[in-house]
Amino acid sequence: MIKIENIHKSFGDKTILEGITGEFYKGKPNLIIGASGTGKSVLLKCIVGLIPPDQGHVYYDDLEFTGAHRDTKTEIRRQIGMLFQGGALFDSKTVEENVRFPLDVLTKMPLSEKVDRVNFCLERVGLAGQNDKMPSELSGGMKKRVGIARAIVNSSKYLFCDEPNSGLDPQTSILIDDLIMDITEEYNTTTIVVTHDMNSVLGIGEHILFLYQGHKLWQGSKDEITESGVKEFDDFVFANKVMQRLKRN
Ligand SMILES: Nc1ncnc2c1ncn2[C@@H]1O[C@H](COP(=O)(O)OP(=O)(O)OP(=O)(O)O)[C@@H](O)[C@H]1O
């Protein structure tokens, strides 16, 4: 489990996050949702430690991360897998080298063991045998799969996905969501997915945290979205006609 307490962040005189508190659970994806520019990625970066919050605490299971000693932070970081917005593969590296990268940087495993682990992860995301392909030869959905394989290659306890569906068609998006859901359940990871994709909310939104202009305005599951009683949340969720019809039924 990951807990955040009273996270504040400003850039200059622009306040982005104003006291966000919440919990992210093991075994089911946790979604951070909200309109564009509302602070979702900044919150994720504060949780991962890529941006230091101005105030507040992040706890990984029982360990306080924000003010922790460098060694503790490094140890926690080793257990984090990250799927970046856009995939962020190295264009000049093969699929195998991309997936192997965290093992090359973080471990002293012998090469043969690393390759075994890479093959296991590629198989898990449906890309067995694609080791020698270059990113330029892959579709958008395949690139995301490579990104997911890389995020889990280090047996991560914590998995963070920033807009995993950006740039994908609706069907491929569902496949990627299902893969994230399955991996989360199978390996019992604490998974946080940042998204503004309503299909993801309806598909895998077991735990949802809704951000609005730097505040957490609602938290709940997809089964509770019609009864939030929060106008800003309703405006976000029921912005399109299909969702409005769903609400009326
Ligand atoms: N390093 C930074 N320096 C200054 N401002 C930043 C920085 N990072 C983000 N911001 C600002 O913080 C605000 C929130 O950005 P953030 O990327 O978290 O939004 P978001 O909710 O993830 O949006 P989107 O869904 O479009 O990705 C934006 O106004 C952005 O310009």
The ligand as a Gaussian input file, in Angstrom:
#p B3LYP/6-31G(d) Opt

LIG

0 1
 N        8.294000      21.227000     -13.730000
 C        7.298000      22.097000     -13.824000
 N        7.510000      23.440000     -13.713000
 C        6.505000      24.318000     -13.767000
 N        5.215000      23.979000     -13.953000
 C        4.923000      22.676000     -14.084000
 C        5.948000      21.666000     -14.028000
 N        5.357000      20.444000     -14.162000
 C        4.034000      20.686000     -14.320000
 N        3.763000      22.009000     -14.256000
 C        2.448000      22.631000     -14.358000
 O        1.598000      21.966000     -13.422000
 C        0.251000      21.908000     -13.917000
 C       -0.255000      20.508000     -13.786000
 O        0.472000      19.689000     -14.715000
 P        0.253000      18.120000     -14.811000
 O        1.190000      17.634000     -15.867000
 O        0.336000      17.495000     -13.482000
 O       -1.243000      18.036000     -15.337000
 P       -2.091000      16.742000     -15.667000
 O       -3.294000      16.768000     -14.804000
 O       -1.230000      15.530000     -15.589000
 O       -2.487000      17.063000     -17.177000
 P       -2.555000      16.138000     -18.496000
 O       -3.761000      15.252000     -18.307000
 O       -2.756000      17.113000     -19.598000
 O       -1.261000      15.369000     -18.605000
 C        0.317000      22.438000     -15.360000
 O       -0.156000      23.775000     -15.347000
 C        1.780000      22.386000     -15.700000
 O        2.116000      23.403000     -16.612000

